[in-house]
Amino acid sequence: MSAFEYSRLNNDYITYNELINCFNWDILGYSSEERPILSAELGTGDKSICIWAGMHGNETTGLHIILELVEMFHKKQLDLKGYTLYIIPIINPDAYIRNTRRNGMGVDMNRDFRSFQTVESAKLIGWIKMIDPVLCFNLHDQRTIFHVLTHAAYTSLLVPSSDPERTLTPIRRGLMNQIGNALASMDISLEGIGRYTDEFYPTAVGDYLMTQNIPNVLIESGVSSGDMQRAYAREFSVDFIRAMLFSSQDHCDLYDLLPLNEQGQLEWVFTDVLYAHMRVDVAVKRVVAMNGHQKAEIYVVDDIGDLSSRPRLYEIIGSAMGISDVLTVDRPVTGIFGTVVFEQGQLVIGNLPE
């Protein structure tokens, strides 16, 4: 394998060509639009671990987590004693280049793990079953709407169910114990770490794997106040994966004590704004789209009204603000919000806290 320096690619968006050329990858196969699906092996141990990311092309944190693990391995900073780490940095390259959830044929591959109609899902499951891993990590991003108690959910963990009854099988219980012991060994605050719902989805990859007795853990990376770029989630996940390699399955209830994700968190909320002869709160959120190979950020109206009971990442006092432009939920925002000015969804003057 060639030398690798993740730090030179450590920016908000890595093009797929940059990813292809940054490392001596193996090619597992090709996507529905004939893009190479990249893979690699790290280490030479008897026990196999599978990690993949990029199942949804608009969820990019997992790619950065994997690339950081690759760099750590090449700098001899990653202890893989007894393990071989099998990785796929982007399993859905057609979606990645579009920054969309669905593959090139318009299918959500994470709802295709029963019929296996997409090339990508078939390649992934064939790869996993060929390797026969002792553990899998399925890396995703979660939306900014999620929070745990009074904190933004910067990471959520899940041991998926294997049936609609959410039976606590020996494999599930062992993984829960292993997660708890890993978290305990990291000696960190658990604020902002939650549990994702274990509702059974028969066509999702994690649930399907559990029906096949293949142990897997879902890691959902999220935002937190002061970290809209998910850097803290990246750091946590790298440390967590490393801790999981050497944590036991002795009984530990720390996973069970993690609070469940809740929905409803807002991003930026301007409070008590004068609008159409009313005093209302205005919530704005950022939507990311692709413009060629560049990410385009558009700000849209998330909600209007009395939002005082909703958790939020940032609050900006708007009692001195008056908005004359029409605001429509889920449409690009135009208006002067104090020192911040939006025009057709573009932030043209000022900055929002991040």
C-alpha positions as CSV (number, residue, x, y, z in Angstrom):
1,M,0.0,0.0,0.0
2,S,1.2,3.5,-0.8
3,A,1.9,6.2,1.7
4,F,-1.2,8.1,2.8
5,E,-1.7,11.6,4.2
6,Y,-5.4,12.2,5.1
7,S,-4.5,15.7,6.5
8,R,-4.0,17.1,3.0
9,L,-7.6,16.0,2.1
10,N,-9.1,17.0,5.4
11,N,-11.6,19.6,4.1
12,D,-15.3,19.9,3.9
13,Y,-15.6,17.9,0.7
14,I,-13.4,15.4,-1.0
15,T,-14.2,14.8,-4.7
16,Y,-14.5,11.2,-5.7
17,N,-11.5,11.5,-8.0
18,E,-9.4,12.9,-5.1
19,L,-10.5,9.9,-3.1
20,I,-9.6,7.4,-5.9
21,N,-6.1,9.0,-6.3
22,C,-5.2,9.4,-2.7
23,F,-4.5,5.8,-2.0
24,N,-3.7,2.5,-3.6
25,W,-7.3,1.1,-3.2
26,D,-8.6,-2.2,-4.3
27,I,-11.7,-2.2,-6.5
28,L,-14.6,-4.3,-5.1
29,G,-16.8,-3.7,-8.1
30,Y,-18.6,-0.9,-9.9
31,S,-21.7,1.1,-9.2
32,S,-24.9,1.3,-11.3
33,E,-23.2,4.1,-13.2
34,E,-19.9,2.3,-13.5
35,R,-18.0,4.1,-10.8
36,P,-15.4,2.0,-8.9
37,I,-16.4,0.9,-5.4
38,L,-13.2,1.2,-3.4
39,S,-12.0,-1.1,-0.7
40,A,-8.8,-1.9,1.3
41,E,-7.4,-4.1,4.1
42,L,-5.5,-2.9,7.1
43,G,-3.6,-5.4,9.3
44,T,-3.1,-9.1,9.1
45,G,-4.9,-10.5,12.2
46,D,-7.2,-13.6,12.3
47,K,-10.3,-11.7,13.4
48,S,-12.0,-9.6,10.7
49,I,-13.8,-6.3,11.2
50,C,-15.8,-4.6,8.4
51,I,-16.4,-0.9,8.2
52,W,-18.2,1.0,5.5
53,A,-19.5,4.5,4.9
54,G,-21.2,6.5,2.2
55,M,-24.4,4.4,1.9
56,H,-26.1,7.7,1.6
57,G,-24.2,10.2,-0.5
58,N,-25.1,13.2,1.6
59,E,-23.7,11.7,4.7
60,T,-20.0,12.3,4.5
61,T,-18.6,12.1,8.1
62,G,-18.1,8.3,7.8
63,L,-15.6,8.8,5.0
64,H,-13.5,11.1,7.1
65,I,-13.6,8.6,10.0
66,I,-12.4,5.9,7.7
67,L,-9.6,8.0,6.1
68,E,-8.4,9.0,9.6
69,L,-8.2,5.3,10.6
70,V,-6.2,4.6,7.4
71,E,-3.8,7.4,8.1
72,M,-3.4,6.3,11.7
73,F,-2.6,2.8,10.5
74,H,0.1,4.0,8.2
75,K,1.6,6.1,10.9
76,K,1.6,3.1,13.3
77,Q,-0.9,4.8,15.6
78,L,-3.6,2.2,15.2
79,D,-3.3,-1.0,17.2
80,L,-4.8,-3.8,15.2
81,K,-3.2,-6.7,17.0
82,G,-5.1,-9.8,16.1
83,Y,-7.4,-8.0,13.6
84,T,-7.7,-7.3,9.9
85,L,-9.8,-4.2,9.2
86,Y,-11.7,-4.4,5.9
87,I,-13.0,-1.0,4.8
88,I,-15.2,0.6,2.1
89,P,-14.9,4.4,2.2
90,I,-17.9,5.1,-0.1
91,I,-20.3,2.2,-1.0
92,N,-22.6,4.4,-3.0
93,P,-20.4,6.6,-5.2
94,D,-23.2,7.7,-7.6
95,A,-25.0,9.2,-4.6
96,Y,-21.8,10.7,-3.2
97,I,-21.0,12.8,-6.3
98,R,-24.6,14.2,-6.2
99,N,-24.8,14.7,-2.5
100,T,-28.1,12.7,-2.4
101,R,-29.4,9.8,-0.4
102,R,-30.3,7.6,-3.4
103,N,-28.1,5.7,-5.9
104,G,-27.8,6.4,-9.6
105,M,-31.0,4.5,-10.3
106,G,-33.0,6.5,-7.7
107,V,-33.1,3.7,-5.0
108,D,-32.3,4.1,-1.4
109,M,-29.9,1.2,-1.0
110,N,-30.5,1.1,2.8
111,R,-34.0,-0.1,2.0
112,D,-32.8,-2.8,-0.4
113,F,-31.5,-5.4,2.0
114,R,-34.1,-8.0,1.3
115,S,-34.4,-8.1,-2.5
116,F,-30.9,-6.8,-3.3
117,Q,-31.9,-5.2,-6.5
118,T,-29.2,-2.5,-6.5
119,V,-25.7,-3.3,-7.6
120,E,-24.3,-1.6,-4.5
121,S,-26.3,-3.5,-1.9
122,A,-25.5,-6.8,-3.6
123,K,-21.8,-5.9,-3.6
124,L,-21.8,-4.9,0.0
125,I,-23.6,-8.0,1.3
126,G,-21.4,-10.3,-0.8
127,W,-18.3,-8.6,0.6
128,I,-19.5,-8.9,4.2
129,K,-20.4,-12.6,3.9
130,M,-17.2,-13.4,2.1
131,I,-15.2,-11.8,4.9
132,D,-17.3,-13.4,7.7
133,P,-16.5,-10.6,10.2
134,V,-16.7,-10.8,14.0
135,L,-18.0,-7.2,14.0
136,C,-19.2,-4.6,11.5
137,F,-19.4,-0.8,11.8
138,N,-22.1,0.9,9.6
139,L,-21.3,4.6,9.5
140,H,-24.0,7.2,8.8
141,D,-24.8,10.9,9.5
142,Q,-28.0,11.9,11.4
143,R,-30.0,15.1,10.8
144,T,-29.6,18.1,13.0
145,I,-33.2,17.6,14.3
146,F,-31.9,15.0,16.8
147,H,-31.2,15.8,20.4
148,V,-30.7,13.8,23.7
149,L,-32.2,15.5,26.7
150,T,-31.1,19.1,26.6
151,H,-28.1,18.4,24.3
152,A,-27.6,18.1,20.6
153,A,-27.0,14.4,19.7
154,Y,-23.5,14.6,18.3
155,T,-23.4,10.8,18.1
156,S,-26.0,8.1,18.3
157,L,-25.3,4.4,18.6
158,L,-27.5,1.4,17.8
159,V,-27.4,-2.4,18.1
160,P,-30.1,-3.2,15.5
161,S,-32.9,-5.6,16.1
162,S,-33.2,-9.0,14.3
163,D,-37.0,-9.2,14.5
164,P,-40.1,-7.0,14.9
165,E,-40.3,-7.9,18.6
166,R,-36.8,-6.5,19.2
167,T,-35.8,-9.7,20.9
168,L,-32.7,-9.4,23.0
169,T,-30.7,-12.1,21.4
170,P,-27.3,-13.2,22.8
171,I,-25.6,-11.4,19.9
172,R,-27.4,-8.2,20.7
173,R,-26.8,-8.3,24.4
174,G,-23.1,-9.1,23.9
175,L,-22.8,-6.1,21.6
176,M,-24.6,-3.8,24.1
177,N,-22.2,-5.0,26.8
178,Q,-19.2,-4.4,24.5
179,I,-20.4,-0.9,23.7
180,G,-20.8,-0.1,27.3
181,N,-17.4,-1.4,28.2
182,A,-15.8,0.6,25.3
183,L,-17.5,3.8,26.5
184,A,-16.4,3.2,30.0
185,S,-12.8,2.7,28.9
186,M,-12.8,6.0,27.0
187,D,-13.5,7.9,30.2
188,I,-15.5,10.7,28.5
189,S,-18.6,12.6,29.3
190,L,-21.7,10.9,27.7
191,E,-23.6,14.2,27.2
192,G,-24.7,14.4,23.6
193,I,-24.4,10.6,23.0
194,G,-27.7,8.8,22.5
195,R,-29.3,5.5,21.4
196,Y,-30.9,5.4,18.0
197,T,-34.3,3.7,17.8
198,D,-34.1,-0.1,17.5
199,E,-37.4,-0.4,15.6
200,F,-37.0,-3.3,13.2
201,Y,-36.5,-2.3,9.5
202,P,-36.5,-5.6,7.5
203,T,-34.9,-3.9,4.4
204,A,-32.2,-2.0,6.3
205,V,-28.6,-3.4,6.2
206,G,-28.1,-3.5,10.0
207,D,-31.3,-5.3,10.7
208,Y,-30.7,-7.7,7.8
209,L,-27.3,-8.6,9.1
210,M,-28.7,-9.2,12.6
211,T,-31.1,-11.7,11.1
212,Q,-28.1,-13.5,9.6
213,N,-26.3,-13.4,13.0
214,I,-23.7,-11.0,11.8
215,P,-22.9,-8.6,14.6
216,N,-23.0,-4.9,13.7
217,V,-23.1,-1.5,15.2
218,L,-24.6,1.6,13.7
219,I,-22.8,4.9,14.3
220,E,-24.8,8.0,13.5
221,S,-22.6,11.2,13.5
222,G,-24.4,14.5,14.3
223,V,-23.7,18.1,15.0
224,S,-23.3,19.9,18.3
225,S,-23.3,23.6,19.4
226,G,-20.0,25.0,18.1
227,D,-19.4,22.1,15.7
228,M,-21.8,22.2,12.7
229,Q,-19.1,20.4,10.7
230,R,-19.2,17.3,12.9
231,A,-15.5,17.3,13.8
232,Y,-16.3,16.3,17.3
233,A,-18.3,13.3,16.1
234,R,-15.4,12.2,13.8
235,E,-13.0,12.3,16.7
236,F,-15.4,10.4,19.0
237,S,-16.1,7.7,16.4
238,V,-12.4,7.1,15.7
239,D,-11.7,6.6,19.4
240,F,-14.9,4.5,19.9
241,I,-14.0,2.1,17.1
242,R,-10.5,1.7,18.5
243,A,-12.0,1.1,22.0
244,M,-14.5,-1.5,20.6
245,L,-11.7,-3.6,19.2
246,F,-10.4,-4.4,22.7
247,S,-13.5,-4.1,24.9
248,S,-15.0,-7.2,26.5
249,Q,-18.6,-8.5,26.4
250,D,-18.7,-8.8,30.2
251,H,-22.0,-7.4,31.5
252,C,-22.3,-3.6,31.4
253,D,-25.5,-1.6,31.3
254,L,-23.9,1.7,30.1
255,Y,-25.4,1.3,26.6
256,D,-28.8,0.7,28.1
257,L,-28.5,4.0,30.1
258,L,-27.9,6.1,27.1
259,P,-31.0,8.3,26.4
260,L,-33.0,7.7,23.3
261,N,-32.7,10.2,20.5
262,E,-35.5,12.7,20.3
263,Q,-36.6,14.8,17.3
264,G,-37.5,18.5,17.0
265,Q,-34.2,20.3,17.5
266,L,-33.9,23.6,15.4
267,E,-30.7,25.1,14.1
268,W,-30.7,29.0,14.2
269,V,-33.7,30.6,16.0
270,F,-34.3,34.4,15.8
271,T,-36.6,35.1,18.8
272,D,-39.4,37.7,19.1
273,V,-39.1,39.0,15.6
274,L,-41.7,41.6,14.3
275,Y,-43.3,40.0,11.3
276,A,-46.7,40.7,9.7
277,H,-47.8,42.6,12.8
278,M,-46.9,39.7,15.0
279,R,-44.1,38.8,17.4
280,V,-42.8,35.4,16.3
281,D,-39.8,33.2,16.5
282,V,-38.2,32.4,13.1
283,A,-36.1,29.2,12.7
284,V,-33.6,29.0,9.8
285,K,-31.8,25.8,8.7
286,R,-29.0,25.2,6.2
287,V,-29.6,22.8,3.3
288,V,-26.6,21.5,1.3
289,A,-26.8,20.7,-2.4
290,M,-24.2,20.0,-5.1
291,N,-23.3,22.5,-7.8
292,G,-20.9,20.5,-10.0
293,H,-18.2,19.4,-7.6
294,Q,-18.9,22.3,-5.2
295,K,-21.2,22.2,-2.3
296,A,-23.8,24.9,-2.3
297,E,-25.4,26.0,1.0
298,I,-28.9,27.3,1.0
299,Y,-30.7,28.7,4.0
300,V,-34.4,28.0,4.3
301,V,-37.2,28.8,6.7
302,D,-37.6,25.9,9.1
303,D,-40.5,27.1,11.2
304,I,-42.4,30.3,12.3
305,G,-44.4,31.0,15.4
306,D,-43.9,30.3,19.1
307,L,-40.9,28.1,19.2
308,S,-40.0,28.6,22.8
309,S,-40.5,24.9,23.7
310,R,-38.3,23.6,20.9
311,P,-34.6,22.9,21.6
312,R,-32.1,24.7,19.3
313,L,-28.5,24.8,18.5
314,Y,-28.3,28.6,18.5
315,E,-30.6,31.4,19.7
316,I,-30.3,35.0,18.4
317,I,-32.4,37.7,20.2
318,G,-34.6,39.3,17.5
319,S,-36.7,41.7,19.4
320,A,-35.1,44.7,17.5
321,M,-35.7,43.0,14.2
322,G,-38.6,43.6,11.8
323,I,-39.0,41.4,8.7
324,S,-41.0,42.8,5.8
325,D,-40.2,40.0,3.2
326,V,-42.6,37.1,3.0
327,L,-41.4,34.0,4.9
328,T,-42.5,30.6,3.7
329,V,-41.6,27.4,5.6
330,D,-39.3,25.1,3.6
331,R,-38.5,27.9,1.1
332,P,-35.3,29.9,0.8
333,V,-35.2,32.8,3.2
334,T,-35.0,36.5,2.2
335,G,-34.8,39.2,4.9
336,I,-32.7,41.4,7.1
337,F,-32.2,39.8,10.5
338,G,-30.1,42.5,12.3
339,T,-26.6,42.2,11.0
340,V,-27.4,39.0,9.0
341,V,-28.9,39.4,5.6
342,F,-30.4,36.6,3.5
343,E,-31.3,36.9,-0.2
344,Q,-33.0,34.0,-1.9
345,G,-31.4,31.5,0.5
346,Q,-27.9,33.0,0.3
347,L,-26.2,34.5,3.3
348,V,-25.0,37.8,1.7
349,I,-24.0,39.8,4.8
350,G,-22.9,38.7,8.2
351,N,-22.3,35.3,9.7
352,L,-24.3,32.9,11.8
353,P,-22.7,31.2,14.9
354,E,-21.4,27.8,14.3
